[in-house]
């Protein structure tokens, strides 16, 4: 009588352990570059862009993000081959677009925001296409 109970308890214990490790594998797939400083920064930049989107939708002044986002030019990527001259040029262009957006008049806010999102998409289409679907969520019509 004790053996079936012990077997059932062990079965439940091992199934829970497997679910936990399965979640860790899925998280690894969700963020395959989780340890690279550039990948971490890009996730923060996405959250900032969500905040910017809300400000644009509400016609509010955008706080400055330039100093934090400048780190994209120096942050270590997962693959060192990503840091090409083209990457640097696109990064500088993004930062110029961000500065322009932050200094936009209310009339130019939406167009400058759209331009900034498009610069994110252009770079990610060249270097790291994984986040493109997520970046598309930032678009405003």
N, C-alpha and C positions, 0 to 999 in steps of 0.2 A: 504494500500500500504506500509506503514512503518513496519507493523508486519512481512511480509515475509522477508524483508531485515534484520530486527533485528534477526529473527529466523536463517537466513543463517549466519549472523555474529557470533552468539552464537555457532552454529554448528561448524564453522571453528575454533573458539577459543578453544572449548572443544576437537576437534580432534587433534589439535596441542599439547595441553596439554597432551593428552593420548599418543601421539607418544613420547613425551619427557620422560614421566614416563616409557614407555615401554623400551626405550633405557637404562634407569637406571637399570631396572630389568635385561636386557640382560648383562649389564656390571657386575652386581652382580654375574651372572652365570659364566661369563668369568673369573672373579677373586673372587671365593667364600671366599677366605681367605685373602681378601685385607688388613685387618688391622693388621694382625700378623707380627711382625718384621721378623720372619724367611721367611714368604711368600714374603715379600717385598725384602728381601735380595736375595732370590732365583731368583726373576725376574731380579735383577741387575746382578747376576752371569750368567744368561742366556745371557744377552747382552754382558757381558765380554767374554763369550765363543764364541759368534758370532765374536767379534773382534779377538780373538785368532785363530779362524778358518781361517779368512782372512790372518792373519800373516803366518799361516802354509801353506796355499795354495800358498802364494807368497814367501815362504822360508825366511821370515824375522824373526829377533829376537823378542821374545815375552817379552813385558814389564811385570813387576811383579804385580800380583794380590793377592798374599798370605795374606798380612795384612788385606785386605778387606774381603777376603773369609774365614779367620779364625773365623769371627763372626758367622759362621754357627754353631759352637760348643756351642755358648752361647746365640744366638738370641732366643727369646721366640716364640714357635710355637703356632699355633691355638689350637692344642690338646697337652696338656702337656705329654700325654702318648707316644708321638712320641720320646721323648728324652730318649731313652733306651741305654743300653750299646752297643747294635748292631749299633744304630744310631751314637753314638760317635766313634765307631771303623770304621764305613764306612766313617764318616766325616774326621777322621784322615788319613785314606787311600787316600781319595780324595785329601787332602792337600799335602800329600807326592807325589802323582801323578802330581799335579799342579807344585810343586817345581821341580820335575824331568823334566817336560815339559819345564819349564822356563829356565832350565839349559841345555837343550838338544843340542847336536850337530845337524847340519843341516841334517845329515843322519838319526838320530833317531827321528827327529821332528814329522813326520807323525805317526809313530807307538806309540809314547808317547801320542800324541793327541788322537788317537783312543782309547787307554787305558783309558785316562781320561774321554772321553765321555761314555765309557762302565761302568766306576765307577758311573757316574751320573745315568745311566739307572738302574744299579743294586740296588742302594739305592732307587730310585723312584719306582721300581717294588715292593720293600718291604714296603715302608712307605707312599708314596703319588703318586699313579699311574697316576693321572690326567695329568701331564706335559710330560709323556713318548712320546706321539706323537710329541710334540714340540721338545723335546730333540733329537729325531730321525732325525730332520732336520739338526742337527749339524754334522751328520756323513759325513765322507769323504771316498771315495773308493780308 
